[in-house]
């Protein structure tokens, strides 16, 4: 399936304030999040590489103990099995890609 419409994507709110549309390619998982200010994702890790692309707003992203404030156009790369967390400093939007495919994401 080379094209997906937004209405065909899985929608859910896995954490309070994180409203996502989810989809997969053959080898990757994606999340398109609309994020409420003040919401957060606890520190965690997983075997997938994860790339965060900030589209709108400002996030505080921690990767392996290094914390940065990031805004539109910034990219955060999380290597496999590395602890990371995110906090929304403002309302915003981010696109997240995981490789390899992350079942249940």
C-alpha positions, -999 to 999 in steps of 0.1 A, spaced: 0 0 0 20 30 -12 -4 57 1 -22 61 34 -49 87 42 -51 102 77 -85 86 83 -70 52 76 -43 54 103 -48 39 138 -56 66 163 -50 65 200 -38 84 231 -11 61 246 -3 87 273 -24 116 285 -18 145 262 -2 125 234 -28 122 205 -13 99 178 -20 86 144 0 54 138 11 35 107 37 10 96 58 4 64 72 -30 58 102 -23 81 94 8 101 68 21 126 56 57 126 37 80 150 24 114 142 17 131 175 -3 162 185 10 170 219 -5 190 248 17 213 268 29 197 300 24 161 289 53 138 291 67 103 283 85 86 311 121 74 308 121 41 289 141 21 263 134 -4 236 154 -24 210 144 -1 182 163 29 169 139 59 172 140 93 154 120 123 166 113 151 142 98 182 159 73 198 136 57 224 160 62 236 195 90 230 220 100 197 236 125 188 263 141 155 251 165 134 272 187 108 255 212 88 275 212 115 303 217 144 279 187 168 279 180 195 253 152 218 244 142 213 208 119 231 185 106 229 149 131 213 125 152 197 152 158 160 152 166 137 181 181 103 174 177 76 200 199 46 195 186 11 203 183 3 241 192 38 252 171 54 280 151 84 268 122 106 279 102 136 265 83 165 281 62 190 261 72 225 271 44 239 248 17 223 227 32 209 195 35 182 170 62 156 163 67 127 139 85 96 153 100 68 133 111 35 147 134 9 130 129 -20 127 92 -23 128 79 -20 163 48 -42 168 21 -26 189 36 9 186 
